[in-house]
Amino acid sequence: MRTHFFVTGWLFIIFSSVSLAEVPAADLYTPPSDARHFIIESTGGKHGDSWSWVAADGSRMGRESMNIRGQVWEMDCKGTPGTEGMPSAMAICGFTPQGDATESFSTASGRAQWRSPVDAGGAAYSGHAFYVAQNGPFDTNA
């Protein structure tokens, strides 16, 4: 009986984590034909591609696909500009070799909220601070 509960518990953990899996590459943003395109390469050759563009609503967008020695990164991001040019919201989706890259940042009513694979929290926000993402395409640093 005890073994049955142990096995059932492990199966629950395995299948519940599968349902929380990262966003597949096919569901990430597709860059438009006029997006800025960067090639990610080293002396070993091409490793991937990174795109950045501004959407019709003014959101800053990014998409990245990279494969280095069999380790694969597929991520996108959407950043909403706020006052004084600082982001008021950012959403990152996709996956890295370490797993789910989902991350979010938002501001409202003088408060900032964030969640990443390594941290989550909130703080008072005056518009004079900047959120540095854990993951995301290179464009999150632009």
C-alpha positions in Angstrom: 0.0 0.0 0.0 2.8 2.4 0.9 4.5 1.7 -2.5 1.3 2.5 -4.3 1.1 5.9 -2.7 4.7 6.6 -3.5 4.4 5.7 -7.1 1.1 7.6 -7.4 2.8 10.7 -5.9 5.7 10.5 -8.3 3.4 10.1 -11.3 1.4 13.2 -10.2 4.6 15.2 -9.9 5.8 14.1 -13.4 2.5 14.8 -15.1 1.8 18.0 -13.4 5.2 19.4 -14.4 4.5 18.4 -18.0 1.4 20.5 -18.0 3.4 23.5 -16.8 6.0 23.1 -19.6 7.4 26.0 -21.5 5.9 27.6 -24.6 6.9 25.6 -27.7 8.9 27.5 -30.4 6.0 27.3 -32.9 3.8 29.4 -30.5 6.4 32.2 -30.2 6.2 35.5 -32.1 7.1 35.5 -35.8 9.3 38.5 -36.8 7.9 40.5 -39.6 9.9 40.8 -42.9 11.2 44.3 -42.0 12.5 43.3 -38.5 16.1 44.0 -37.7 17.9 40.7 -38.0 21.1 39.8 -36.2 23.1 36.6 -36.7 24.6 35.0 -33.6 27.9 33.5 -34.4 31.4 32.7 -33.1 34.6 31.5 -34.7 32.9 28.0 -34.7 30.1 29.3 -37.1 26.5 30.4 -36.9 24.6 29.5 -33.7 21.4 31.3 -34.2 19.3 34.4 -35.1 17.9 37.3 -33.2 15.3 39.8 -34.4 13.9 43.0 -33.0 11.0 45.2 -34.2 8.4 47.7 -33.0 4.8 46.5 -33.2 2.0 48.6 -34.5 0.9 49.4 -30.9 4.4 50.7 -30.0 5.5 47.6 -28.1 9.1 46.6 -28.5 9.4 43.0 -29.7 12.2 40.5 -29.9 12.6 36.9 -31.0 15.6 34.6 -30.7 16.6 31.1 -31.8 19.9 29.7 -30.8 21.7 26.3 -30.8 25.1 26.0 -29.2 26.5 22.5 -29.1 23.1 21.0 -28.9 21.8 23.4 -26.2 18.7 25.2 -27.6 17.2 28.5 -26.7 13.9 29.6 -28.2 12.6 32.9 -26.7 10.5 35.9 -27.5 9.7 39.1 -25.6 7.2 42.0 -25.7 8.0 45.2 -23.9 5.4 48.0 -23.4 6.9 51.5 -23.1 5.9 53.6 -20.2 6.6 57.2 -19.2 10.1 58.6 -19.5 10.9 55.7 -21.9 11.1 53.1 -19.2 9.3 49.8 -19.7 5.9 49.6 -18.0 5.6 45.9 -18.8 7.6 43.0 -20.2 6.7 39.5 -21.0 9.2 36.8 -22.0 8.2 33.3 -23.2 10.0 30.2 -24.5 12.7 27.9 -23.2 16.4 27.6 -22.5 18.6 24.5 -21.8 17.6 25.0 -18.1 13.9 24.9 -18.9 11.0 27.3 -19.0 12.1 30.9 -19.7 8.7 32.5 -18.8 9.2 35.8 -17.1 7.1 38.9 -16.5 7.4 42.5 -15.2 4.7 45.1 -14.8 4.0 48.4 -13.2 0.7 49.9 -11.9 -0.3 52.4 -9.3 3.3 53.1 -8.2 4.2 49.5 -7.8 6.4 47.1 -9.8 5.8 43.3 -9.9 8.0 40.7 -11.4 8.4 36.9 -11.8 11.2 35.0 -13.3 12.6 31.4 -13.1 14.9 32.7 -10.3 13.0 35.4 -8.5 9.6 36.9 -7.8 8.5 40.0 -5.9 7.3 43.5 -5.9 8.4 47.0 -4.8 7.4 50.6 -4.9 8.1 52.1 -8.3 8.7 55.7 -9.2 9.6 55.2 -12.8 13.3 55.7 -12.2 14.4 52.1 -11.9 15.0 49.5 -14.6 14.1 45.8 -14.6 16.9 43.5 -15.9 15.5 40.3 -17.3 16.9 36.9 -16.4 16.1 35.5 -19.8 14.9 36.8 -23.1 16.3 37.8 -26.5 19.2 40.3 -26.7 16.6 42.9 -27.4 15.5 43.0 -23.8 18.8 44.9 -23.1 18.3 47.4 -26.0 
